[in-house]
Amino acid sequence: PVRIMPLGDSITGSPGCWRSLLWNQLQNAGYTDIDFVGTLNAQSCGLTHDADNEGHGGFQATATADQNLLPGWLAATRPDIVVMHFGTNDVWSSIAPDTVLAAFTKLVGQMRAANPSMKVLVAQIIPIDPSNCTGCAARTVAFNQRIPAWARGISTAQSPVTVVDQWTGFD
């Protein structure tokens, strides 16, 4: 089976409704030879699905890269594809887009060290605009605007990085 690692923070982990919806959409479309992988397993949204993931609540992409957490997760799960929705907690914490994208670059490098043919899907993160974070909405827009150019610059034929627009039309 194709091994797919959902990677990120609580949006990925729990409740992680998108994981169960994606799993079922893939199954219904005939993609049945897949295996979601990760060291965590949390059911979500009341739908039966493969719940393995690397969605760590409260985690920042920058700290995950700085602490070299990803290589151990990759070694334990051996993914072919990483689906990454990461950076929300970094944006919330006012970490500069350049710093978050440098962390993304390090994480992609770690993915490629584990699997030179790694396919990476990177989300433009969902909107955040809580009342207790007045700058979050604008910082999210600014961060998301930077992701496509970053992805183009790091993508290779062997290990493409594809941007997924999770912002537009988010409900």
C-alpha positions as CSV (number, residue, x, y, z in Angstrom):
1,P,0.0,0.0,0.0
2,V,0.9,3.7,-0.4
3,R,1.8,5.0,3.0
4,I,0.4,8.5,3.8
5,M,1.5,10.4,6.9
6,P,-0.9,13.2,8.0
7,L,1.5,15.7,9.7
8,G,0.7,18.8,11.8
9,D,-0.8,20.1,14.9
10,S,-4.3,19.6,16.5
11,I,-6.0,20.4,13.2
12,T,-4.4,17.3,11.9
13,G,-4.6,15.2,15.0
14,S,-7.7,15.7,17.0
15,P,-10.4,16.1,16.0
16,G,-8.8,15.9,12.6
17,C,-12.1,15.5,10.8
18,W,-10.5,16.1,7.4
19,R,-8.5,12.9,7.9
20,S,-11.6,10.7,8.2
21,L,-13.3,12.6,5.3
22,L,-10.2,12.2,3.1
23,W,-9.8,8.5,3.9
24,N,-13.4,7.8,3.0
25,Q,-13.2,9.9,-0.2
26,L,-10.1,8.0,-1.3
27,Q,-11.8,4.7,-0.5
28,N,-15.0,5.6,-2.4
29,A,-12.9,6.7,-5.4
30,G,-11.3,3.3,-5.6
31,Y,-8.0,4.2,-3.8
32,T,-8.1,1.3,-1.4
33,D,-4.4,0.3,-1.4
34,I,-3.5,3.1,1.0
35,D,-2.3,3.1,4.6
36,F,-2.4,6.2,6.8
37,V,0.7,6.1,9.0
38,G,1.8,7.8,12.2
39,T,2.8,7.1,15.8
40,L,-0.6,8.5,17.0
41,N,-4.0,7.0,16.5
42,A,-7.1,9.1,17.3
43,Q,-10.6,8.5,15.9
44,S,-12.5,11.6,14.8
45,C,-15.9,12.7,13.6
46,G,-17.6,9.3,14.1
47,L,-16.5,8.0,10.7
48,T,-14.7,4.7,10.3
49,H,-11.2,5.3,8.9
50,D,-7.5,4.6,9.3
51,A,-6.7,7.0,12.1
52,D,-2.9,6.8,12.2
53,N,-1.4,10.3,12.1
54,E,1.3,12.7,13.3
55,G,-1.0,15.5,14.4
56,H,0.4,16.8,17.7
57,G,-1.8,19.3,19.5
58,G,-0.1,22.6,20.3
59,F,3.1,21.7,18.3
60,Q,4.8,24.3,16.1
61,A,6.5,23.5,12.9
62,T,9.5,25.5,14.0
63,A,9.9,23.6,17.3
64,T,9.4,20.3,15.6
65,A,12.2,21.1,13.2
66,D,14.5,22.6,15.9
67,Q,14.1,19.5,18.1
68,N,14.5,17.1,15.2
69,L,11.3,15.2,16.1
70,L,10.3,14.2,12.5
71,P,13.2,11.8,11.7
72,G,12.0,9.4,14.5
73,W,8.4,9.5,13.3
74,L,9.5,8.9,9.7
75,A,11.7,6.0,10.7
76,A,8.9,4.4,12.7
77,T,6.3,4.8,9.9
78,R,8.1,5.0,6.5
79,P,5.7,7.2,4.5
80,D,5.6,7.6,0.8
81,I,3.5,10.8,1.0
82,V,3.3,13.4,3.7
83,V,0.2,15.5,3.9
84,M,1.2,18.5,6.1
85,H,-1.1,21.1,7.6
86,F,1.4,22.8,9.9
87,G,2.2,26.3,11.0
88,T,-1.0,27.4,12.7
89,N,0.6,27.6,16.2
90,D,3.6,29.3,14.7
91,V,1.4,32.0,13.1
92,W,-0.5,32.3,16.4
93,S,2.8,32.9,18.2
94,S,3.9,35.7,15.8
95,I,6.8,33.6,14.4
96,A,7.9,35.3,11.1
97,P,6.9,33.5,7.8
98,D,10.6,33.3,6.9
99,T,11.3,31.4,10.1
100,V,8.4,29.0,9.6
101,L,9.3,28.4,5.9
102,A,12.9,27.7,7.0
103,A,11.5,25.1,9.4
104,F,9.4,23.7,6.5
105,T,12.6,23.4,4.4
106,K,14.3,21.5,7.2
107,L,11.3,19.2,7.6
108,V,11.2,18.5,3.8
109,G,14.9,17.8,3.9
110,Q,14.3,15.2,6.7
111,M,11.5,13.7,4.7
112,R,13.8,13.3,1.7
113,A,16.6,11.9,3.8
114,A,14.1,9.2,4.9
115,N,12.7,8.7,1.4
116,P,14.3,10.5,-1.6
117,S,11.1,10.0,-3.6
118,M,8.9,11.5,-0.9
119,K,5.8,13.3,-2.2
120,V,4.8,16.3,0.0
121,L,1.4,18.1,0.1
122,V,1.6,21.3,2.1
123,A,-1.5,23.2,3.1
124,Q,-2.1,26.9,3.0
125,I,-3.5,26.8,6.5
126,I,-7.1,27.3,7.4
127,P,-8.3,30.8,8.6
128,I,-7.6,31.7,12.2
129,D,-9.2,34.9,13.6
130,P,-9.9,34.4,17.4
131,S,-10.9,37.4,19.4
132,N,-7.9,36.9,21.7
133,C,-5.4,37.2,18.7
134,T,-6.0,40.4,16.9
135,G,-3.1,39.9,14.4
136,C,-3.7,36.2,13.6
137,A,-6.0,36.7,10.6
138,A,-3.5,39.0,8.8
139,R,-0.5,36.9,9.8
140,T,-2.3,33.8,8.4
141,V,-2.9,35.6,5.0
142,A,0.7,36.7,4.9
143,F,2.0,33.3,5.7
144,N,-0.3,31.6,3.1
145,Q,0.8,34.0,0.4
146,R,4.4,32.9,0.8
147,I,3.8,29.1,0.6
148,P,3.4,28.7,-3.2
149,A,6.7,30.4,-4.0
150,W,8.5,28.4,-1.3
151,A,7.0,25.2,-2.6
152,R,8.1,26.0,-6.2
153,G,11.6,26.7,-5.0
154,I,12.0,23.4,-3.1
155,S,10.0,21.1,-5.3
156,T,12.0,18.5,-7.4
157,A,10.9,16.0,-10.1
158,Q,11.7,13.1,-7.8
159,S,10.2,14.7,-4.7
160,P,7.5,17.2,-5.6
161,V,6.0,19.6,-3.1
162,T,2.4,20.4,-3.9
163,V,0.4,23.3,-2.4
164,V,-3.1,22.5,-1.2
165,D,-5.3,25.6,-0.7
166,Q,-7.1,25.0,2.6
167,W,-8.0,28.7,2.9
168,T,-10.2,29.4,0.0
169,G,-13.8,28.4,0.6
170,F,-13.1,27.2,4.1
171,D,-16.3,26.8,6.1
